[in-house]
Amino acid sequence: MARTRRPYAAEFREQLMDLVCSVGDCYDNALSESFFASLECELLDQHRFRTQAEAKMAVFDYIEGFYNPHRRHSSIGQKSPINFERLHLAAAKDAA
């Protein structure tokens, strides 16, 4: 019997939280919680996945196809993460 999207999301969330969060570091936890709120609202609540592999591919596509290159983030001046990194690297090169 195929599982619904929620168990896949819970497994993924637990694995990723272990990777990105330090124990007792509220800034790491806030960042992760914000990301997962966006992921759940913009992807997981909108789709049902038949397999875990399908869910993983959808999450990868969301992160690499939308979240990093296009989604604007208020914490970095309404820029996408990729554009923010480009500007930061260009500024670092100019300063060197």
Secondary structure, 3 states (H helix, E strand, C coil): CCCCHHHHHHHHHHHHHHHHCCCCCHHHHHHHHHHHHHHHHHHHCCCCCCCHHHHHHHHHHHHHHHHCCCCCEHHHCCECHHHHHHHHHHHHHHHC
